[in-house]
Amino acid sequence: MATILTPAAIFAGTLYLVIRRPRNLNTGISALLGALLALLAGAITLADVQSVVGIVWDATLALVAIMIISALLEQAGFFRWAALHMARHAGGSGRGVFVAVILLATAVSAFFTNDATVLIVTPIVLEMAEALGFGQRSFLPFAMACGFIADAMSIPLAVSNLTNMIVARFFDLSFARFALVMLLPSLACLLVTTAVLLWYYRREIPRRVDVSGLASPAAAIRDPFLFRVGMAVVSGMVLAFLLNRTLFEVPTSLVMSAGAILLLMASFRNRVVEPWRAIRQAPWHVVAFAVGMYLVVFAVGKAGLTDLTARALQGLAGHGLGITILGTGVLVALLSAAMNNLPGVLVGTLAVAATGATGLLGEGMVMATVIGADIGPKLTPIGSLATLMWLHTLQGRGLTITWGAYLRSALVITPPVLLATLAALWAGLQLII
């Protein structure tokens, strides 16, 4: 018992600092302090540090690169252009605008990561809601849609979420295979999420809206050249991901870094955007947060949590593919909701590897781990760094969502989405054997 208490106490203290942020303490510094304490306490070794860095370096650097790309495209006007286009195509229907917001957030989460949805799309959507004359009551559904979709719809691609990148790299999953297996679960997640959100906020979403007050989408484009280059870069990156490991094999971060460098070079042509601002605002703290938090949780895992999770997963494996997928996804979801999805996915990943499961069963467990780590965090405000940043973004715009209000919504919305997505994973694997 004494062995598990020390790393558990360090983890609890680190999580407290990450959530409360005393004196506005950076989350990355909080995580590194926890990791240093775990190292000094002997809960982890320098060899463990090397092992964890080997797991997370590619994914965290890839996240920084894609956020630089997102920031440059945001300055060029791409996301505002897309939002205005989709709102105008809703034809004056409040529900149509709401669905348009969900589709926009889905596309951004899939191609630009969940953090881009939180940091870029959420403010734009709130600005659009204000321009449409929505009251405070009507703001909430649109804010919640952005926050929930940011994580839930980050399952489609291996590059949609930091957790996806880590799992894909650890199990050596190709971009194409990941996308194929996640196709049906992504569709199910989108449909069920949309239906549940529309039902839950049916009284708050206005029936009709006047879109005539919205600006023209063309007026949102600040740098047409960077806008066009950005579209070409993003398309080229997707193609490179599809061809990776077929014609060549390079780290994900290298592909994304190349795209970021090309966009940075293009941004100097007209000097409309501020490239250095994009570099400064990149989530560098996430690098420290990911490494530090993983080390803290690695210590808890070494003390018994990983073995305990692996034994639970091995017990599920004897009950068939469907039960295994459901159990793995729910277990990782609960871990992610309770201890944040970065620690949750690390424990889940190491536990799945420890089971030694292979073939269809192994793939089902791996992909269920991704789904659990992406959707499960929505159960609690501390479930993901994206949710914490989303709450902070809303608070900065005068829209405070208490933890109680969040939990009341999340506990109704999340379970049906999680279960439907896991069921779709099981069905999809049967179809693509």
Protein Blocks (a to p, Z undefined) as FASTA:
>chain_A
ZZmmmmmmmmmmmmmmmmnopghiafklmmmmmmmmmmmnopacfklmmmmmmmmmmmmm
mmmmmmmmmmmmmmnommmmmmmmmmmmnnopaklmmmmmmmmmmmmmmmnojklmmmmm
mmmmmmmmmmnopafklmmmmmmmmmmmmmmmmmmpmklpfklmmmmmmnopafklmmmm
mmmmmmmmmmmmmmmmmmmmmmmpcfbdcfklpccfklmpmblmlmmmmmmmmmmmmmmm
mmgoklpccdfklmmmmmmmmmmmmmmmnomacfklmmmmpcfklmmmmmmmmmmmmmmm
mnommmmmmmmmmmmmmnojklmmmmmmmmmmmmmmmnojklmmmmmmmmmmmnopghjl
lmmmmmmmmmmmmmmmmmpmklpmklmmmmmmmmmnopacdfklmmmmmmmmmmmmmmmm
mmmmmmmmmmmZZ
